Amino acid sequence: MRSTSSAAEKLDLVQLRRDARPVDLVHLAKQCLGDEHLEYEILRLFDTTIAAYHQRVGQAASLDDLTLALHSMRSAATGVGAWTIVDHVTVAEADMRDGRPLQPEQLADIGMAVEEVRAFIAEMLSNEPA
């Protein structure tokens, strides 16, 4: 019997189609209707939001808490185009729905994706036009 979920199998294909950057700036621009200043503000807000949600994932005391934190994380990441976070969380949520416990490696992968996005955002904000 295989231990990987069907969502995990699809993840490899999805990742090949994703933009190489941790945040899809084309998606973000569309979400912000081309308003560059709004894009930077959204990135600032997302940076603090995703850090808080990731912390909640690590501190979840129940399955309900974990489910809510992961769902919130995926929703926020979808809004800005942080597809790697979306993909990892989607797989984790599918595994939980199918009754499979999350593996430490899954949580570590989510954490790495969050840190990669946050580093990218920090770099973007350091180059923000006046």
ABEGO torsion letter per residue (X at the ends): XBABBAAAAAAAAAAAABBABABBAAAAAAAAGGBAAAAAAAAAAAAAAAAAAAAAAAABABAAAAAAAAAAAAAAAAAAGBAAAAAAAAAAAAAAAAGBBBBAAAAAAAAAAAAAAAAAAAAAAAABBX
